[in-house]
Amino acid sequence: MSVLTGPLRPAQLVTKDRSARLPFHYNPTTLTVTKQAEWRSQPRRGSREVPSPEFIGTRARTLALTLLFDALESPDRDVRAAVDTLVDWTCVTDESWRAHRPQPPLLHLHWGGQRYFPGYLKDVTARYTLFSADGLPLRASVDITMEETPDEPPPQNPTSGGVPDRRAVCVGAGDSLASLARQEYGDPNLWRALAAANGLDDPMRVPPGTTLVVPPLGEARTLAGAGRA
């Protein structure tokens, strides 16, 4: 791990709107990118064969790295301020609160000419490892994990006939609209949204193998509310 000097462009975290940035005192030595695909299989009683798995979808990428902040030889550095910035970035911003869409800031990792996928800070674990005689932290090691967020969706082609952000799911054995709503939204009460979006006459009887349209969460809440009216 080498100290950043001269014209080198340090690794840094930058908010997506570029309103704030946090340059690292040292470049990281490793970056760990994780990507997972989710499959599901439904065992059948008495079956002698392995059940065929059903592809559910992919999970967001995560980016994990360790940051080292050091003020031992540079008194102008403040390791506590760097750690506090990272912790603050896990909290709701004032701007999003005022806009009634509370969320922490989205971030990019910039390093030289490289820019990694946008994401939010999922975990921040800071360890102060060196102190002055009066207890002032002089060095901190911080483990962070960022989780990917999608870039802005492209404009929908008005001639395509599609609805933005909708996707499809296949009904498996033992599935119900309530269980699918719990799986997709974390709320089984949004089963009415699945019924309305798919024009189901009898939402209590959906045969396995049926492909259902899954509207995004905001639209699902609207559809579910209309279904109760």
Secondary structure, 3 states (H helix, E strand, C coil): CCECCCCCCCCEEEECCCCCEEECCECCCCCEEECCEEEECCCCCCCCCCCCCEEEEECCCEEEEEEEEECCCCCCCCHHHHHHHHHHCCCCCHHHHHCCCCCCCCEEEEECCEECCCEEEEEEEEEEEEECCCCCEEEEEEEEEEEECCCCCCCCCCCCCCCCCCEEEECCCCCCHHHHHHHHHCCHHHHHHHHHHHCCCCCCCCCCCCEEEECCHHHHHHHHHHHHC
